[in-house]
Amino acid sequence: MGRPPILSIKPPPTLFFYLAVFLVVLGNMVFYSILGEVNGKRSQTEKISMLFVNHRLFEVVRIHRELFPSSRKRLAMFTLLALGIALGFAVFLLNPAF
């Protein structure tokens, strides 16, 4: 007796790629939420601009850790970004025709 038909369907690689992009976008949304919290606690002259802020990611996270030591947003952000990047690389490495 063979496997049920639903288990024999292979999902296309593009589905995993879209999932990877979704995870990275979600992680980026959490980062901008963190940036909003950091800017909310800083004076007008110390606020970090939202434009081209991605190269200051670790600085924003360090300030957030100092201001909100018990927040779990940093863990959520790094987890989402790591999973998305790892899944994206896996799609390209395991599917050379993609």
C-alpha positions as CSV (number, residue, x, y, z in Angstrom):
1,M,0.0,0.0,0.0
2,G,1.5,3.4,-1.1
3,R,1.6,6.6,0.7
4,P,-1.5,8.8,0.7
5,P,-1.5,11.3,-2.2
6,I,-1.2,14.4,0.0
7,L,2.1,13.2,1.5
8,S,3.6,12.5,-1.9
9,I,3.2,16.1,-3.1
10,K,6.5,18.0,-3.0
11,P,6.1,21.7,-2.3
12,P,7.8,24.0,-4.9
13,P,11.0,25.8,-3.9
14,T,9.3,29.1,-4.5
15,L,7.0,28.4,-1.6
16,F,10.0,28.2,0.8
17,F,11.6,31.2,-0.8
18,Y,8.4,33.2,-0.2
19,L,8.4,32.0,3.4
20,A,12.0,33.1,3.8
21,V,11.2,36.6,2.5
22,F,8.1,36.7,4.8
23,L,10.2,35.9,7.8
24,V,12.9,38.5,7.0
25,V,10.1,41.2,6.4
26,L,8.5,40.2,9.7
27,G,11.9,40.5,11.5
28,N,12.4,43.9,9.9
29,M,9.0,45.0,11.2
30,V,10.0,44.0,14.7
31,F,13.2,46.0,14.3
32,Y,11.3,49.1,13.4
33,S,9.1,48.5,16.4
34,I,12.3,48.4,18.5
35,L,13.5,51.6,16.8
36,G,10.2,53.3,17.7
37,E,10.6,52.3,21.4
38,V,14.2,53.6,21.4
39,N,13.3,56.9,19.8
40,G,10.4,57.3,22.2
41,K,12.8,57.3,25.1
42,R,15.4,59.7,23.6
43,S,15.3,63.5,23.2
44,Q,14.5,65.1,19.9
45,T,18.2,65.7,19.1
46,E,19.2,62.1,19.9
47,K,16.6,60.3,17.8
48,I,17.8,57.9,15.2
49,S,16.4,58.5,11.7
50,M,14.4,55.7,10.1
51,L,16.1,56.2,6.8
52,F,19.2,54.1,6.2
53,V,19.0,52.8,9.8
54,N,19.7,49.1,9.0
55,H,23.5,49.7,9.1
56,R,23.0,50.8,12.7
57,L,21.1,47.7,13.7
58,F,23.4,46.6,16.5
59,E,23.6,50.1,17.9
60,V,19.8,50.3,18.1
61,V,19.6,46.8,19.7
62,R,22.3,47.8,22.2
63,I,20.4,50.9,23.2
64,H,17.2,48.9,23.4
65,R,18.8,46.4,25.7
66,E,19.9,49.2,28.0
67,L,16.5,50.9,28.0
68,F,14.3,47.7,28.1
69,P,16.4,44.8,29.6
70,S,13.5,42.4,29.9
71,S,12.1,42.9,26.4
72,R,11.9,39.8,24.2
73,K,11.6,41.7,21.0
74,R,15.3,41.5,20.3
75,L,15.2,37.7,20.5
76,A,12.1,37.6,18.3
77,M,13.8,39.9,15.7
78,F,17.1,37.9,15.6
79,T,15.2,34.6,15.5
80,L,13.0,35.7,12.6
81,L,15.9,37.1,10.7
82,A,18.1,34.1,11.2
83,L,15.4,31.6,10.2
84,G,14.5,33.7,7.1
85,I,18.1,34.0,6.0
86,A,18.9,30.3,6.6
87,L,15.8,29.2,4.8
88,G,16.7,31.5,1.9
89,F,20.2,30.1,1.6
90,A,18.8,26.6,1.9
91,V,16.5,27.1,-1.0
92,F,19.3,28.3,-3.2
93,L,21.8,25.6,-2.1
94,L,19.4,22.7,-2.4
95,N,17.7,23.8,-5.6
96,P,20.4,24.8,-8.1
97,A,17.8,25.2,-10.9
98,F,16.0,27.9,-8.8
